[in-house]
Amino acid sequence: MPPAARKPRPRQYDPKKTRAAVTAQLGHVGDAVRGLTAEQFALPTRLGDWTVRELVAHLSMTLGAVARGLAEPAPPKPEATLLDWPSASAPLAASVDERTHALSAAHDPAALLERTAAEFAERVGAAPDDRVVTARPGALRLSDLLVTRCLELVVHADDLAAATGREIPYDRQALATTTRLLADVLAARAPGGSVEVRVPPFAVVQCVAGPKHTRGTPPNVVETDPLTWIRLATGRTTWAEALDAACVSASGERADLAGYLPVMS
């Protein structure tokens, strides 16, 4: 019997760069939110019945969760990994929606985000990278939890830009981190080496069971840009829509990722 294939080693993220990326992207989002009018807060988003008001409240909730976790006693050890985290979103969707609506109704969204961002910066700034923090689906090291906040800030900055028409900058490191995490989740969900997914300049992963290439150009290649990949991986756009818009190139008989996307929603 051939030896079992080795699992790829988890990607490592530089904690210092991750902290800087979260800070920078939060700054971009905060600048955009401060400039919104009451009419813009009432605009619909692509997130169900959420308006921009609920979207901003949700961002406050995701940042506040880190601050609240750091205020609690540290769990003895991590209970989850970064690749476990995206799986927590679907089972918690109803609870997240309920809490988001309640938060939105009770607070001015711009003021809430500003207060939460200040508390987040204070608590995170004082905490070491290896501090274990209560989170869902399980306790994570702060350095890993901040990777997930990069993703939240980038994905929801895109949602905010789509809803309001405002141009919101993306911190390069935050965009890279988000792209890589979602690519790694795909590779973990669809293990294999028959398809190479390229998201230049940030990520290349192999996935999907089948013949594995070892040298030269692989027979099945998918390539796209970071924002299109993020929208595909989080259900903001579909595989068919991205192909029709020529935002994705896919070559080879196995290079159809429709059945594997989104990896989180």
Salt bridges, closest charged atoms under 4 A:
ASP31 OD1 - ARG34 NH2 2.34
ASP49 OD1 - HIS101 NE2 3.23
ASP97 OD1 - HIS101 NE2 3.46
GLU119 OE2 - ARG123 NE 3.34
ASP129 OD1 - ARG19 NE 2.74
GLU152 OE1 - HIS58 NE2 3.84
GLU152 OE1 - HIS156 NE2 3.23
ASP158 OD2 - ARG46 NH2 2.58
ASP158 OD1 - ARG231 NH2 2.79
ASP159 OD1 - ARG46 NE 2.76
ASP159 OD2 - HIS156 ND1 2.88
ASP159 OD2 - ARG236 NH2 2.69
ASP184 OD2 - ARG11 NE 2.72
GLU196 OE2 - ARG198 NE 2.74
GLU196 OE1 - HIS213 NE2 3.72
